[in-house]
Amino acid sequence: MLSQGIINGLSAGFIYILVALGVTLVFGIMRIIQLAHGEMYMLGAHAVYFFCVVLGINVPASFFIAAGSTALVGMIIERFLLRRFRGAIEPSVIVAIGLILLFQTIAVVAFGSNEKTIPRLIPGILSAWGIRISWDRVLAVIVGGVLVFALYLFIRSTKIGQAMVAISQDRDAAALQGINVNRISSITMAIGSALAAVAGGLMGSIFSVEPFMGSFAISKGLAVIILGGLGSIPGAVVGGLILGLIDGVVPLYYSTTVAYIIGFASIIIILIIRPKGLMGLE
C-alpha cells in the first residue's frame, strides 16, 4: 500500500512541478508572478479534450497540438498584456485576475461547466510486486520526468537557455550584451504555458477536466515554489516532489485534509528556517 501511495505521490508531484516550473520561469525572466498560469493548465486540458474527443485526433497528437496551441496563447498574453508590466507586481496581478475570469468564462461557454474526461493514453492497470496502479499515473511520472530533464538540458545547453539564465541574473547587463529580452520573455512564456498544458492534460486523463481546475493548479504551483524557493528550478522540482509525496502517502493513513495540513505546515516550517525557501534566489 505504501508503494502505491508513493507512485500516486510521484505522479501528482510531477504534475505540480510542471505547473510550478512555468511560474518560476516567468518570474525569473519577467519578475512578475503569473497568477493566471493555472488557466494555461485549464486551457491545455480542455484543448486535449477538444482535439481528442471532439475532433477525434489520437491522444498523443492531441497532447502535442494542445501544448503548441497553449504556448501560442501564452506568447500572445506576454506580448500584449504582460510585457509592459515586467517587474511590476501589482499591475500584473490585476491583469492576471482579469485573465482568470476571462478564460474561465470562455471555458464555461465553449465546453459547459460539467466535468469531462480525456481518454487514457494507455488503458488498463499496471500490476507488479503487489502494486495496482493505472497506467495514467505511471505515464505522468515518466512524462513529467522527461520534460523536467529536457528543460534542464535546454537551459544548460542552448543559446536560448543561456540567455534565459543571463536575463534572470541581470536583465540590463544581458540587454547590453545584445540579448533580445523581449524575444526571450516570449519564448519563456511559451515554454511555461506548454508545460502547464501537458500537466493539465495528464491530470485530466487521471481525473477530469472542468473550467475551474486552474485554481487548484495555481494553488499547488505557488505552494511548490514557496517551498522550493521562488525563481529556482531545482527548488520547484524538490518542492513538487515533497508536496506530491505528502498528498500521495498521507491519505493512506489519514485523510486528504490532514495531507493538506501537513503540506502547508511543512511550508511554514521551511520558511521559518529558510525564508527564501529550500533553494530560493538571493
C-alpha positions as a Markdown table, in Angstrom:
| # | Residue | x | y | z |
|---|---|---|---|---|
| 1 | Met | 0.0 | 0.0 | 0.0 |
| 2 | Leu | 2.9 | 2.4 | 0.8 |
| 3 | Ser | 4.5 | 1.7 | -2.6 |
| 4 | Gln | 1.2 | 2.5 | -4.3 |
| 5 | Gly | 0.9 | 5.8 | -2.3 |
| 6 | Ile | 4.5 | 6.7 | -3.4 |
| 7 | Ile | 3.6 | 6.2 | -7.1 |
| 8 | Asn | 0.5 | 8.3 | -6.6 |
| 9 | Gly | 2.5 | 10.9 | -4.9 |
| 10 | Leu | 5.2 | 11.0 | -7.6 |
| 11 | Ser | 2.5 | 11.3 | -10.4 |
| 12 | Ala | 0.9 | 14.2 | -8.5 |
| 13 | Gly | 4.3 | 15.7 | -7.7 |
| 14 | Phe | 5.5 | 15.8 | -11.3 |
| 15 | Ile | 2.2 | 17.5 | -12.4 |
| 16 | Tyr | 2.7 | 20.1 | -9.6 |
| 17 | Ile | 6.3 | 20.5 | -10.9 |
| 18 | Leu | 5.3 | 21.2 | -14.5 |
| 19 | Val | 2.9 | 23.9 | -13.3 |
| 20 | Ala | 5.4 | 25.4 | -10.9 |
| 21 | Leu | 8.2 | 25.5 | -13.5 |
| 22 | Gly | 6.2 | 27.8 | -15.7 |
| 23 | Val | 5.5 | 30.2 | -12.8 |
| 24 | Thr | 9.2 | 30.2 | -11.7 |
| 25 | Leu | 10.5 | 30.6 | -15.3 |
| 26 | Val | 8.3 | 33.6 | -15.9 |
| 27 | Phe | 9.3 | 35.1 | -12.5 |
| 28 | Gly | 12.9 | 34.6 | -13.3 |
| 29 | Ile | 12.7 | 36.4 | -16.6 |
| 30 | Met | 10.0 | 38.9 | -16.1 |
| 31 | Arg | 10.0 | 39.4 | -12.3 |
| 32 | Ile | 6.2 | 39.0 | -12.1 |
| 33 | Ile | 4.1 | 36.3 | -10.5 |
| 34 | Gln | 1.9 | 34.9 | -13.3 |
| 35 | Leu | -1.3 | 34.1 | -11.3 |
| 36 | Ala | -3.2 | 33.3 | -14.4 |
| 37 | His | -0.8 | 30.4 | -15.1 |
| 38 | Gly | -3.4 | 27.9 | -13.7 |
| 39 | Glu | -5.6 | 28.9 | -16.6 |
| 40 | Met | -2.9 | 27.7 | -19.1 |
| 41 | Tyr | -3.2 | 24.4 | -17.3 |
| 42 | Met | -7.0 | 24.5 | -17.6 |
| 43 | Leu | -6.9 | 25.6 | -21.3 |
| 44 | Gly | -4.4 | 22.9 | -22.1 |
| 45 | Ala | -6.6 | 20.2 | -20.5 |
| 46 | His | -9.6 | 21.5 | -22.5 |
| 47 | Ala | -7.6 | 21.6 | -25.7 |
| 48 | Val | -6.5 | 18.0 | -25.3 |
| 49 | Tyr | -10.2 | 17.1 | -24.7 |
| 50 | Phe | -11.3 | 19.1 | -27.8 |
| 51 | Phe | -8.7 | 17.7 | -30.2 |
| 52 | Cys | -9.1 | 14.1 | -28.9 |
| 53 | Val | -12.8 | 13.7 | -28.1 |
| 54 | Val | -14.5 | 16.4 | -30.3 |
| 55 | Leu | -12.2 | 16.2 | -33.4 |
| 56 | Gly | -11.2 | 12.5 | -32.9 |
| 57 | Ile | -7.4 | 13.0 | -33.1 |
| 58 | Asn | -5.4 | 10.4 | -31.3 |
| 59 | Val | -4.4 | 11.1 | -27.7 |
| 60 | Pro | -0.6 | 11.6 | -28.2 |
| 61 | Ala | -1.1 | 14.0 | -31.1 |
| 62 | Ser | -3.8 | 15.9 | -29.1 |
| 63 | Phe | -1.2 | 16.5 | -26.3 |
| 64 | Phe | 1.3 | 17.9 | -28.8 |
| 65 | Ile | -1.3 | 20.2 | -30.5 |
| 66 | Ala | -2.7 | 21.3 | -27.2 |
| 67 | Ala | 0.8 | 22.2 | -25.9 |
| 68 | Gly | 1.6 | 24.2 | -29.1 |
| 69 | Ser | -1.8 | 26.0 | -29.0 |
| 70 | Thr | -1.5 | 26.9 | -25.4 |
| 71 | Ala | 2.1 | 28.1 | -25.9 |
| 72 | Leu | 0.8 | 30.4 | -28.6 |
| 73 | Val | -1.8 | 31.8 | -26.2 |
| 74 | Gly | 0.9 | 32.3 | -23.7 |
| 75 | Met | 3.0 | 34.2 | -26.2 |
| 76 | Ile | 0.1 | 36.5 | -27.1 |
| 77 | Ile | -0.6 | 37.2 | -23.4 |
| 78 | Glu | 3.1 | 38.1 | -22.9 |
| 79 | Arg | 3.3 | 40.3 | -25.9 |
| 80 | Phe | 0.2 | 42.3 | -25.5 |
| 81 | Leu | -0.5 | 42.3 | -21.7 |
| 82 | Leu | 2.4 | 41.3 | -19.5 |
| 83 | Arg | 5.4 | 42.7 | -21.3 |
| 84 | Arg | 4.6 | 46.3 | -20.3 |
| 85 | Phe | 4.4 | 45.2 | -16.6 |
| 86 | Arg | 7.7 | 43.5 | -16.3 |
| 87 | Gly | 9.0 | 44.0 | -12.8 |
| 88 | Ala | 5.6 | 45.5 | -11.6 |
| 89 | Ile | 3.9 | 43.0 | -9.3 |
| 90 | Glu | 0.7 | 44.9 | -8.6 |
| 91 | Pro | -0.4 | 45.7 | -12.2 |
| 92 | Ser | 0.5 | 42.2 | -13.3 |
| 93 | Val | -1.7 | 40.7 | -10.5 |
| 94 | Ile | -4.7 | 42.8 | -11.7 |
| 95 | Val | -4.1 | 41.7 | -15.3 |
| 96 | Ala | -3.9 | 38.1 | -14.1 |
| 97 | Ile | -7.2 | 38.3 | -12.2 |
| 98 | Gly | -8.9 | 39.6 | -15.4 |
| 99 | Leu | -7.4 | 36.8 | -17.4 |
| 100 | Ile | -8.6 | 34.2 | -14.9 |
| 101 | Leu | -12.1 | 35.4 | -15.1 |
| 102 | Leu | -11.9 | 35.7 | -18.9 |
| 103 | Phe | -10.6 | 32.2 | -19.6 |
| 104 | Gln | -13.0 | 30.6 | -17.0 |
| 105 | Thr | -15.9 | 32.3 | -18.7 |
| 106 | Ile | -14.7 | 31.2 | -22.2 |
| 107 | Ala | -14.3 | 27.6 | -21.0 |
| 108 | Val | -17.8 | 27.5 | -19.5 |
| 109 | Val | -19.4 | 29.0 | -22.6 |
| 110 | Ala | -17.4 | 26.7 | -25.0 |
| 111 | Phe | -17.4 | 23.4 | -23.1 |
| 112 | Gly | -20.0 | 23.8 | -20.3 |
| 113 | Ser | -19.4 | 23.6 | -16.6 |
| 114 | Asn | -19.7 | 19.8 | -16.3 |
| 115 | Glu | -16.7 | 17.5 | -15.8 |
| 116 | Lys | -15.3 | 15.8 | -18.8 |
| 117 | Thr | -12.8 | 13.0 | -19.2 |
| 118 | Ile | -9.9 | 12.6 | -21.5 |
| 119 | Pro | -9.3 | 9.1 | -22.9 |
| 120 | Arg | -6.4 | 7.3 | -21.4 |
| 121 | Leu | -3.1 | 7.1 | -23.3 |
| 122 | Ile | -2.7 | 3.5 | -22.1 |
| 123 | Pro | -5.8 | 1.8 | -20.8 |
| 124 | Gly | -5.7 | -0.7 | -18.0 |
| 125 | Ile | -3.9 | -1.2 | -14.7 |
| 126 | Leu | -0.3 | -2.0 | -14.0 |
| 127 | Ser | 0.0 | -4.9 | -11.6 |
| 128 | Ala | 3.5 | -5.7 | -10.2 |
| 129 | Trp | 5.0 | -6.6 | -6.8 |
| 130 | Gly | 1.6 | -6.2 | -5.2 |
| 131 | Ile | 1.0 | -2.8 | -6.6 |
| 132 | Arg | -2.0 | -2.0 | -8.7 |
| 133 | Ile | -1.9 | 1.5 | -10.3 |
| 134 | Ser | -3.4 | 3.0 | -13.5 |
| 135 | Trp | -1.0 | 3.5 | -16.4 |
| 136 | Asp | -2.0 | 7.2 | -16.5 |
| 137 | Arg | -0.2 | 7.7 | -13.2 |
| 138 | Val | 2.8 | 5.9 | -14.4 |
| 139 | Leu | 2.9 | 8.0 | -17.6 |
| 140 | Ala | 2.5 | 11.2 | -15.5 |
| 141 | Val | 5.8 | 10.2 | -13.7 |
| 142 | Ile | 7.6 | 9.3 | -16.9 |
| 143 | Val | 6.4 | 12.3 | -19.0 |
| 144 | Gly | 6.9 | 14.7 | -16.1 |
| 145 | Gly | 10.4 | 13.4 | -15.5 |
| 146 | Val | 11.3 | 13.5 | -19.2 |
| 147 | Leu | 10.1 | 17.1 | -19.6 |
| 148 | Val | 11.9 | 18.3 | -16.5 |
| 149 | Phe | 15.2 | 16.7 | -17.7 |
| 150 | Ala | 14.6 | 18.1 | -21.2 |
| 151 | Leu | 14.1 | 21.6 | -19.7 |
| 152 | Tyr | 17.3 | 21.2 | -17.8 |
| 153 | Leu | 19.2 | 20.3 | -20.9 |
| 154 | Phe | 17.6 | 23.1 | -22.9 |
| 155 | Ile | 18.6 | 25.7 | -20.3 |
| 156 | Arg | 22.1 | 24.4 | -19.9 |
| 157 | Ser | 23.0 | 23.5 | -23.5 |
| 158 | Thr | 21.3 | 26.0 | -25.8 |
| 159 | Lys | 21.9 | 29.7 | -26.6 |
| 160 | Ile | 18.3 | 30.5 | -25.7 |
| 161 | Gly | 18.6 | 28.7 | -22.4 |
| 162 | Gln | 21.8 | 30.5 | -21.6 |
| 163 | Ala | 20.1 | 33.8 | -22.5 |
| 164 | Met | 17.3 | 32.9 | -20.1 |
| 165 | Val | 19.9 | 32.4 | -17.3 |
| 166 | Ala | 21.6 | 35.7 | -18.1 |
| 167 | Ile | 18.4 | 37.7 | -18.1 |
| 168 | Ser | 17.3 | 36.1 | -14.8 |
| 169 | Gln | 20.6 | 37.2 | -13.2 |
| 170 | Asp | 20.8 | 40.7 | -14.6 |
| 171 | Arg | 18.3 | 41.9 | -17.3 |
| 172 | Asp | 20.1 | 45.2 | -18.1 |
| 173 | Ala | 23.5 | 43.6 | -18.4 |
| 174 | Ala | 22.0 | 40.9 | -20.7 |
| 175 | Ala | 20.5 | 43.5 | -22.9 |
| 176 | Leu | 23.8 | 45.4 | -23.1 |
| 177 | Gln | 25.4 | 42.1 | -24.3 |
| 178 | Gly | 22.9 | 42.0 | -27.3 |
| 179 | Ile | 20.4 | 39.6 | -25.9 |
| 180 | Asn | 16.9 | 40.3 | -27.1 |
| 181 | Val | 15.0 | 40.4 | -23.8 |
| 182 | Asn | 11.6 | 40.7 | -25.4 |
| 183 | Arg | 12.2 | 37.6 | -27.6 |
| 184 | Ile | 13.4 | 35.5 | -24.6 |
| 185 | Ser | 10.4 | 36.7 | -22.5 |
| 186 | Ser | 8.1 | 35.5 | -25.2 |
| 187 | Ile | 9.8 | 32.1 | -25.5 |
| 188 | Thr | 9.8 | 31.7 | -21.7 |
| 189 | Met | 6.1 | 32.3 | -21.6 |
| 190 | Ala | 5.5 | 29.8 | -24.4 |
| 191 | Ile | 7.6 | 27.1 | -22.6 |
| 192 | Gly | 5.8 | 27.7 | -19.3 |
| 193 | Ser | 2.4 | 27.6 | -21.0 |
| 194 | Ala | 3.2 | 24.4 | -22.9 |
| 195 | Leu | 4.4 | 22.7 | -19.7 |
| 196 | Ala | 1.2 | 23.7 | -17.9 |
| 197 | Ala | -0.9 | 22.4 | -20.8 |
| 198 | Val | 0.7 | 19.0 | -20.6 |
| 199 | Ala | 0.2 | 18.9 | -16.9 |
| 200 | Gly | -3.5 | 19.8 | -17.4 |
| 201 | Gly | -3.9 | 17.0 | -19.9 |
| 202 | Leu | -2.2 | 14.5 | -17.7 |
| 203 | Met | -4.4 | 15.4 | -14.7 |
| 204 | Gly | -7.5 | 15.4 | -17.0 |
| 205 | Ser | -6.7 | 11.8 | -18.0 |
| 206 | Ile | -6.3 | 10.7 | -14.4 |
| 207 | Phe | -9.3 | 12.6 | -13.0 |
| 208 | Ser | -11.4 | 15.0 | -15.1 |
| 209 | Val | -11.5 | 18.3 | -16.9 |
| 210 | Glu | -13.6 | 21.3 | -15.8 |
| 211 | Pro | -13.4 | 25.1 | -16.2 |
| 212 | Phe | -12.3 | 25.9 | -12.7 |
| 213 | Met | -9.5 | 23.3 | -12.4 |
| 214 | Gly | -6.9 | 26.1 | -12.8 |
| 215 | Ser | -7.5 | 27.4 | -9.3 |
| 216 | Phe | -6.3 | 24.1 | -7.8 |
| 217 | Ala | -3.3 | 24.1 | -10.1 |
| 218 | Ile | -2.0 | 27.6 | -9.3 |
| 219 | Ser | -2.5 | 27.0 | -5.6 |
| 220 | Lys | -0.3 | 23.9 | -5.8 |
| 221 | Gly | 2.1 | 25.6 | -8.1 |
| 222 | Leu | 2.5 | 28.5 | -5.7 |
| 223 | Ala | 2.9 | 26.2 | -2.7 |
| 224 | Val | 5.7 | 24.3 | -4.6 |
| 225 | Ile | 7.7 | 27.4 | -5.5 |
| 226 | Ile | 7.2 | 28.9 | -2.0 |
| 227 | Leu | 8.6 | 25.6 | -0.5 |
| 228 | Gly | 11.3 | 25.2 | -3.1 |
| 229 | Gly | 12.2 | 28.9 | -3.5 |
| 230 | Leu | 10.8 | 31.4 | -6.0 |
| 231 | Gly | 12.9 | 31.6 | -9.1 |
| 232 | Ser | 14.7 | 28.3 | -8.5 |
| 233 | Ile | 14.1 | 25.4 | -11.0 |
| 234 | Pro | 15.8 | 22.8 | -8.8 |
| 235 | Gly | 13.7 | 24.2 | -5.9 |
| 236 | Ala | 10.5 | 23.7 | -7.9 |
| 237 | Val | 11.4 | 20.1 | -8.5 |
| 238 | Val | 12.2 | 19.3 | -4.9 |
| 239 | Gly | 9.2 | 21.2 | -3.6 |
| 240 | Gly | 6.9 | 19.4 | -6.1 |
| 241 | Leu | 8.2 | 16.0 | -5.1 |
| 242 | Ile | 7.8 | 16.8 | -1.4 |
| 243 | Leu | 4.2 | 18.0 | -1.7 |
| 244 | Gly | 3.3 | 15.3 | -4.1 |
| 245 | Leu | 4.6 | 12.5 | -1.8 |
| 246 | Ile | 2.7 | 14.1 | 1.1 |
| 247 | Asp | -0.5 | 14.2 | -1.0 |
| 248 | Gly | 0.1 | 10.6 | -2.1 |
| 249 | Val | 1.1 | 8.9 | 1.1 |
| 250 | Val | -0.6 | 10.7 | 4.0 |
| 251 | Pro | -4.2 | 9.9 | 2.8 |
| 252 | Leu | -3.4 | 6.2 | 3.0 |
| 253 | Tyr | -3.3 | 6.5 | 6.8 |
| 254 | Tyr | -5.3 | 9.7 | 7.5 |
| 255 | Ser | -7.5 | 12.0 | 5.4 |
| 256 | Thr | -6.9 | 14.3 | 2.5 |
| 257 | Thr | -7.5 | 17.2 | 4.8 |
| 258 | Val | -4.6 | 16.0 | 7.1 |
| 259 | Ala | -2.4 | 15.8 | 4.0 |
| 260 | Tyr | -3.2 | 19.4 | 3.2 |
| 261 | Ile | -2.4 | 20.5 | 6.8 |
| 262 | Ile | 0.9 | 18.6 | 6.8 |
| 263 | Gly | 1.8 | 20.1 | 3.4 |
| 264 | Phe | 1.2 | 23.7 | 4.4 |
| 265 | Ala | 2.7 | 23.1 | 7.8 |
| 266 | Ser | 5.9 | 21.9 | 6.1 |
| 267 | Ile | 5.9 | 25.1 | 4.0 |
| 268 | Ile | 5.7 | 27.2 | 7.2 |
| 269 | Ile | 8.4 | 25.3 | 8.9 |
| 270 | Ile | 10.8 | 25.6 | 5.9 |
| 271 | Leu | 10.1 | 29.4 | 5.6 |
| 272 | Ile | 10.9 | 29.9 | 9.3 |
| 273 | Ile | 14.2 | 28.0 | 8.8 |
| 274 | Arg | 14.9 | 29.3 | 5.3 |
| 275 | Pro | 12.8 | 32.4 | 4.5 |
| 276 | Lys | 13.6 | 32.2 | 0.8 |
| 277 | Gly | 12.6 | 28.5 | 0.5 |
| 278 | Leu | 14.8 | 25.5 | 0.1 |
| 279 | Met | 16.7 | 26.8 | -2.9 |
| 280 | Gly | 15.4 | 30.3 | -3.4 |
| 281 | Leu | 17.3 | 33.1 | -5.2 |
| 282 | Glu | 19.0 | 35.6 | -3.0 |
